[in-house]
Amino acid sequence: MNTAQANPAKNSVQRSHLGTVSLLAWTGDPGAGHDMPYLLLYSLGNGDGGTEAGVAAMAALVGTAGMKIGSEMTDATAASYNFPVRLLVEGGHAVLNMPSLSAQCAAPPEWLTAVDARGHAHLMIATRPWPVAAPGEPVAEETLKGYLGADETLMTCGHALLPVSRLRG
């Protein structure tokens, strides 16, 4: 999967290559002191052009989001940081808006509690397809650990800390 290592900033996002893209919200174990709210944006890998084209499209999405693939964390929580990705939390949902894409998901209560306490979430954009995680369906903890625990997933993601926005009323 060398296409994930391409410079995504120079690539345009081929939307038809993305396939089905989904967003998943979860937290670590609050009882063990791991209450970070996480968001994972991933593709099922069912886009036009096959797996390699999908990986390249997700890598381009990481680049248009102002992130880098690998272990480097982009910290967008600084007030002066002009980051092209926004996280809105409203009505029990996480809504991610970024260049070329918007996605939302229902957020579990423990995720909402963690994001309220921290004011930010850790976003991961996976370039590696995850065809077993159907959008809107619950994902078993072991399935999530198996996917994210694999080096070929974790090291080919873009990572960012995103501040939370809310609607003003």
C-alpha positions in Angstrom: 0.0 0.0 0.0 2.6 2.5 -1.0 -0.1 4.9 -2.2 -0.8 5.9 1.4 2.7 7.3 1.6 2.2 9.6 -1.4 2.1 13.3 -0.7 -1.7 13.8 -0.3 -1.5 17.6 -0.4 -0.7 17.4 -4.1 -3.5 15.0 -4.9 -7.1 15.9 -5.3 -9.7 13.8 -3.6 -11.4 11.5 -6.1 -14.8 11.2 -4.4 -15.9 8.2 -6.4 -12.8 6.3 -5.2 -13.6 6.9 -1.5 -16.6 4.6 -1.6 -18.7 4.5 1.6 -17.2 6.7 4.2 -18.3 6.5 7.8 -17.6 8.2 11.1 -17.3 6.3 14.5 -17.2 7.9 18.0 -15.9 6.1 21.0 -13.8 6.6 24.2 -11.2 4.6 26.0 -12.0 3.1 29.4 -12.9 6.0 31.8 -12.4 3.6 34.7 -8.8 3.2 33.7 -8.2 7.0 33.2 -8.5 6.7 29.4 -11.5 9.0 28.7 -10.2 10.6 25.5 -13.1 11.0 23.0 -12.0 9.5 19.6 -13.4 9.9 16.1 -12.5 7.6 13.3 -13.3 8.5 9.7 -12.8 5.4 7.5 -13.9 3.9 4.2 -15.3 0.5 3.5 -13.0 0.3 0.5 -15.9 -0.2 -1.9 -15.2 2.8 -4.2 -14.5 2.9 -7.9 -11.0 1.9 -8.9 -10.4 -0.8 -6.2 -8.5 -0.8 -3.0 -5.4 1.1 -4.2 -7.5 4.0 -5.6 -9.5 4.1 -2.3 -6.3 4.3 -0.2 -5.0 7.1 -2.4 -8.3 9.0 -2.1 -8.3 8.7 1.7 -4.7 9.8 1.7 -5.6 12.8 -0.4 -8.5 13.5 2.1 -5.9 13.5 4.9 -3.9 16.1 3.0 -6.8 18.4 2.2 -7.6 18.2 6.0 -4.2 19.7 6.7 -2.9 16.6 8.3 0.0 14.2 7.7 -0.1 10.4 7.5 1.8 8.7 10.4 2.2 9.3 14.1 2.4 13.1 13.9 -0.5 14.7 15.8 -1.9 18.0 14.4 -3.0 20.1 17.4 -5.8 22.3 16.1 -6.9 23.3 19.7 -4.8 26.5 19.7 -7.2 29.5 19.3 -5.0 31.0 16.6 -4.8 27.8 14.5 -6.8 28.1 11.2 -7.6 24.4 10.6 -9.9 23.3 7.8 -11.7 20.6 9.8 -14.5 21.5 12.2 -16.2 19.3 14.8 -19.7 20.2 15.8 -21.4 18.4 18.7 -25.1 18.8 18.9 -28.1 16.7 19.8 -26.1 13.7 20.7 -24.3 13.7 17.3 -20.7 14.4 16.2 -20.6 16.3 12.9 -17.3 16.5 11.1 -17.0 19.2 8.3 -13.9 19.3 6.2 -12.9 20.1 2.6 -14.5 17.6 0.2 -16.5 15.8 2.9 -19.0 16.0 5.8 -19.9 13.1 8.0 -21.9 12.6 11.2 -22.6 9.8 13.7 -24.5 9.3 16.8 -22.2 9.6 19.8 -22.5 7.4 22.8 -23.2 9.0 26.2 -19.6 8.4 27.5 -18.2 10.1 24.4 -20.4 13.1 25.0 -19.3 13.3 28.6 -15.6 13.0 27.7 -15.9 15.7 24.9 -17.7 18.0 27.3 -15.0 17.6 29.9 -12.1 18.0 27.5 -13.4 20.4 24.9 -11.7 18.4 22.1 -11.6 15.0 20.4 -8.8 13.0 18.8 -9.7 12.5 15.1 -8.1 9.7 13.1 -8.6 9.5 9.3 -7.8 6.0 8.2 -6.4 5.4 4.8 -6.7 1.6 5.2 -10.1 0.3 4.3 -12.3 -1.3 6.9 -15.0 -3.3 5.1 -16.3 -5.1 8.1 -17.5 -2.0 10.0 -20.9 -1.2 8.4 -22.1 2.4 8.9 -24.7 2.8 11.6 -24.1 -0.6 13.1 -22.5 -1.2 16.5 -18.8 -2.2 16.4 -17.6 -4.7 18.9 -14.7 -3.5 21.1 -12.5 -6.4 19.9 -13.2 -5.6 16.3 -12.2 -2.0 16.8 -9.1 -3.0 18.7 -8.1 -5.4 16.0 -8.4 -2.8 13.3 -6.8 0.1 15.1 -4.3 -2.0 16.9 -2.7 -3.1 13.6 0.4 -1.0 12.6 -0.8 -1.0 9.0 -3.9 1.0 10.2 -2.6 3.2 12.9 0.6 4.3 11.1 -1.4 5.1 7.9 -3.9 7.4 9.6 -3.9 11.2 9.9 -4.2 12.4 13.5 -5.6 15.7 14.9 -6.9 17.1 18.1 -10.0 19.0 17.2 -11.7 21.6 19.3 -15.5 21.2 19.8 -17.9 23.7 18.4 -21.6 24.0 19.4 -24.5 25.8 17.9 -25.2 29.2 19.6 -28.6 29.6 20.8 
